Amino acid sequence: MDSKNTLETLENVRESISFYLSEGVKNRKSDFRTFTLCTSTDKPAGRTVVLRGYNRENGIITVHSNFHAEKIIEINKNSNACCVFYSKAKKIQIRCFGRAEVNHNNDKSSKAWSNMSDMSKECYFQKPYPGNVINNYDSFSKNVIDRESDSFVVINIHIEKIDWLYLKREGHRRANIFINQMSKDTWVSP
Ligand SMILES: Cc1cc2nc3c(=O)[nH]c(=O)nc-3n(C[C@H](O)[C@H](O)[C@H](O)COP(=O)(O)O)c2cc1C
């Protein structure tokens, strides 16, 4: 992060968020590499996922997942989602609120599939599907074939609002960032 960014202006906060989320995509060791993806139907649910893409211009977070997973059923019922990132080292929490869109057997999923390693692809050929009860811990198999798996999906979360929190001994700092309405960006009491 640029040392001139002292996180004292809302522009600095925007820039910092973009920097860390972009870094999370590229750098496996970044604290922002994984986050908790939260969905909400009858009951709330959260799970750790890998940050596969971040489009800073449009505020889109990308995740890879399995079409048969519970989270897809939930997103199809209610597309509201929240992505919670936290870096203990940077003392920064970033909560992104938006709408999730599931891409299955389309251009976006095919493009992502073609860029994936064989090892990553393997997971998407697993049977039975995720979440099914099995007799033993290893009672599942993978029948790998050389084409895009029907189980593969790309989830794009279109961020509307970000709640940013920076923990600081002298006083915490909190801001709300509105992806498409910069004029609404504001400091919030922490
Ligand atoms: C470090 C880590 C990274 C993970 N990354 C993903 C991921 O990118 N996509 C995914 O679908 N599940 C990922 N998982 C598994 C999920 O946390 C979760 O167990 C699984 O997706 C089933 O969730 P669901 O039943 O709510 O759909 C990851 C788990 C861990 C611990």
PDBQT file of the ligand as one rigid body, heavy atoms in Angstrom, charges set to zero:
ROOT
HETATM    1  C1  LIG A 201      -9.891 -21.739   3.003  1.00  0.00    +0.000 C 
HETATM    2  C2  LIG A 201     -11.186 -22.178   2.365  1.00  0.00    +0.000 A 
HETATM    3  C3  LIG A 201     -11.468 -21.772   1.090  1.00  0.00    +0.000 A 
HETATM    4  C4  LIG A 201     -12.662 -22.174   0.476  1.00  0.00    +0.000 A 
HETATM    5  N1  LIG A 201     -12.945 -21.717  -0.781  1.00  0.00    +0.000 NA
HETATM    6  C5  LIG A 201     -14.131 -22.037  -1.343  1.00  0.00    +0.000 A 
HETATM    7  C6  LIG A 201     -14.494 -21.460  -2.604  1.00  0.00    +0.000 A 
HETATM    8  O1  LIG A 201     -13.748 -20.682  -3.221  1.00  0.00    +0.000 OA
HETATM    9  N2  LIG A 201     -15.704 -21.804  -3.125  1.00  0.00    +0.000 N 
HETATM   10  C7  LIG A 201     -16.568 -22.645  -2.474  1.00  0.00    +0.000 A 
HETATM   11  O2  LIG A 201     -17.645 -22.904  -3.003  1.00  0.00    +0.000 OA
HETATM   12  N3  LIG A 201     -16.259 -23.195  -1.275  1.00  0.00    +0.000 NA
HETATM   13  C8  LIG A 201     -15.068 -22.896  -0.696  1.00  0.00    +0.000 A 
HETATM   14  N4  LIG A 201     -14.747 -23.420   0.530  1.00  0.00    +0.000 N 
HETATM   15  C9  LIG A 201     -15.701 -24.341   1.187  1.00  0.00    +0.000 C 
HETATM   16  C10 LIG A 201     -16.830 -23.534   1.840  1.00  0.00    +0.000 C 
HETATM   17  O3  LIG A 201     -16.353 -22.856   2.993  1.00  0.00    +0.000 OA
HETATM   18  C11 LIG A 201     -18.027 -24.415   2.220  1.00  0.00    +0.000 C 
HETATM   19  O4  LIG A 201     -17.636 -25.401   3.137  1.00  0.00    +0.000 OA
HETATM   20  C12 LIG A 201     -18.665 -25.097   1.006  1.00  0.00    +0.000 C 
HETATM   21  O5  LIG A 201     -18.614 -24.245  -0.127  1.00  0.00    +0.000 OA
HETATM   22  C13 LIG A 201     -20.099 -25.484   1.285  1.00  0.00    +0.000 C 
HETATM   23  O6  LIG A 201     -20.831 -24.336   1.609  1.00  0.00    +0.000 OA
HETATM   24  P1  LIG A 201     -22.426 -24.244   1.387  1.00  0.00    +0.000 P 
HETATM   25  O7  LIG A 201     -22.971 -25.553   1.855  1.00  0.00    +0.000 OA
HETATM   26  O8  LIG A 201     -22.860 -23.101   2.237  1.00  0.00    +0.000 OA
HETATM   27  O9  LIG A 201     -22.666 -24.010  -0.057  1.00  0.00    +0.000 OA
HETATM   28  C14 LIG A 201     -13.567 -23.021   1.163  1.00  0.00    +0.000 A 
HETATM   29  C15 LIG A 201     -13.267 -23.411   2.469  1.00  0.00    +0.000 A 
HETATM   30  C16 LIG A 201     -12.095 -22.995   3.052  1.00  0.00    +0.000 A 
HETATM   31  C17 LIG A 201     -11.815 -23.456   4.469  1.00  0.00    +0.000 C 
ENDROOT
TORSDOF 0
